[in-house]
Amino acid sequence: MGSTFVEFRNRGFEADDGALEIWLLLLVDAIDKLPSAPQWLKEVREEWYINATAVFGYGVMPGLDRVVTDSERRDVILDLCSKAMKQLNDYGPVITMSDLNSILMANERHMFTADAKTERFEKVGDYFTRLVRGELKPEENDARIWLHRRDG
């Protein structure tokens, strides 16, 4: 399992691919719960879903510079981040292996093999949100979070 440098406007942070996959899938779920979504957001949803589930082997690339092109889109993404963080909080301090694999829609080759502390995903979500807001400082790059997952 690797890691990805999530970048937006020449700033970013490094995150474990497994944690980033879960974060993107929580954002996908938040998009799916919207009563309607503009076409650009539907396209983002598909891209993030594929990036989070396909196991390409080269990282999980959210493509924020392509997605967040104006303040309206930024506000939409930040609202989705807020909803994803609430969903994480609803799990409590630990997300079970079963719940993680359910979020990930795992198969035998790509799955979590242990429970994980929710704070690991919250940290990725926090960095992601602050990055989109333009609040992440260049020296902040400690979101590297390793999880127990089997990739075969």
QUIGI-V983326 format. One record per residue. N is the residue number from 0. RES is the residue in one small letter. OMEGA is omega in radians with two decimals (none if undefined). Layout:
# QUIGI-V983326
n->N res->RES omega->OMEGA
n->N res->RES omega->OMEGA
This chain:
# QUIGI-V983326
n->0 res->m omega->-3.08
n->1 res->g omega->3.11
n->2 res->s omega->-3.12
n->3 res->t omega->2.98
n->4 res->f omega->3.14
n->5 res->v omega->-3.02
n->6 res->e omega->3.05
n->7 res->f omega->3.13
n->8 res->r omega->3.06
n->9 res->n omega->2.99
n->10 res->r omega->3.11
n->11 res->g omega->3.14
n->12 res->f omega->3.10
n->13 res->e omega->-3.14
n->14 res->a omega->3.03
n->15 res->d omega->-3.11
n->16 res->d omega->-3.14
n->17 res->g omega->3.12
n->18 res->a omega->3.13
n->19 res->l omega->3.07
n->20 res->e omega->3.12
n->21 res->i omega->3.14
n->22 res->w omega->-3.14
n->23 res->l omega->3.12
n->24 res->l omega->3.03
n->25 res->l omega->3.05
n->26 res->l omega->3.07
n->27 res->v omega->3.12
n->28 res->d omega->3.11
n->29 res->a omega->3.07
n->30 res->i omega->-3.13
n->31 res->d omega->-3.12
n->32 res->k omega->3.11
n->33 res->l omega->3.12
n->34 res->p omega->3.03
n->35 res->s omega->-3.12
n->36 res->a omega->3.07
n->37 res->p omega->-3.08
n->38 res->q omega->-3.12
n->39 res->w omega->-3.13
n->40 res->l omega->3.04
n->41 res->k omega->3.12
n->42 res->e omega->3.08
n->43 res->v omega->3.14
n->44 res->r omega->-3.13
n->45 res->e omega->3.14
n->46 res->e omega->-3.13
n->47 res->w omega->3.11
n->48 res->y omega->-3.14
n->49 res->i omega->3.13
n->50 res->n omega->-3.08
n->51 res->a omega->-3.03
n->52 res->t omega->-2.97
n->53 res->a omega->-3.14
n->54 res->v omega->-3.14
n->55 res->f omega->3.14
n->56 res->g omega->3.14
n->57 res->y omega->3.10
n->58 res->g omega->-3.11
n->59 res->v omega->-2.98
n->60 res->m omega->3.14
n->61 res->p omega->3.08
n->62 res->g omega->-3.03
n->63 res->l omega->3.13
n->64 res->d omega->3.08
n->65 res->r omega->-3.04
n->66 res->v omega->-3.03
n->67 res->v omega->-3.05
n->68 res->t omega->3.11
n->69 res->d omega->-3.06
n->70 res->s omega->3.12
n->71 res->e omega->3.10
n->72 res->r omega->3.11
n->73 res->r omega->-3.13
n->74 res->d omega->3.10
n->75 res->v omega->-3.13
n->76 res->i omega->3.12
n->77 res->l omega->3.07
n->78 res->d omega->3.09
n->79 res->l omega->3.10
n->80 res->c omega->3.12
n->81 res->s omega->3.13
n->82 res->k omega->3.11
n->83 res->a omega->3.10
n->84 res->m omega->3.09
n->85 res->k omega->3.12
n->86 res->q omega->3.07
n->87 res->l omega->3.13
n->88 res->n omega->-3.13
n->89 res->d omega->3.11
n->90 res->y omega->-3.07
n->91 res->g omega->-3.02
n->92 res->p omega->-3.12
n->93 res->v omega->3.01
n->94 res->i omega->-3.09
n->95 res->t omega->3.08
n->96 res->m omega->3.14
n->97 res->s omega->3.11
n->98 res->d omega->3.11
n->99 res->l omega->-3.14
n->100 res->n omega->3.06
n->101 res->s omega->3.09
n->102 res->i omega->-3.08
n->103 res->l omega->-3.05
n->104 res->m omega->-2.96
n->105 res->a omega->2.95
n->106 res->n omega->-3.04
n->107 res->e omega->-3.11
n->108 res->r omega->-3.02
n->109 res->h omega->-3.06
n->110 res->m omega->3.03
n->111 res->f omega->-3.11
n->112 res->t omega->3.12
n->113 res->a omega->3.00
n->114 res->d omega->3.12
n->115 res->a omega->3.08
n->116 res->k omega->-3.14
n->117 res->t omega->-3.10
n->118 res->e omega->3.11
n->119 res->r omega->3.14
n->120 res->f omega->3.10
n->121 res->e omega->3.14
n->122 res->k omega->3.08
n->123 res->v omega->3.11
n->124 res->g omega->3.11
n->125 res->d omega->3.13
n->126 res->y omega->3.14
n->127 res->f omega->-3.13
n->128 res->t omega->-3.14
n->129 res->r omega->3.08
n->130 res->l omega->3.13
n->131 res->v omega->3.11
n->132 res->r omega->-3.06
n->133 res->g omega->-3.08
n->134 res->e omega->-3.11
n->135 res->l omega->-3.12
n->136 res->k omega->-3.10
n->137 res->p omega->-3.10
n->138 res->e omega->3.14
n->139 res->e omega->3.13
n->140 res->n omega->-3.12
n->141 res->d omega->-3.14
n->142 res->a omega->-3.13
n->143 res->r omega->-3.01
n->144 res->i omega->-3.11
n->145 res->w omega->-3.10
n->146 res->l omega->3.10
n->147 res->h omega->3.14
n->148 res->r omega->3.12
n->149 res->r omega->2.99
n->150 res->d omega->-3.09
n->151 res->g omega->none
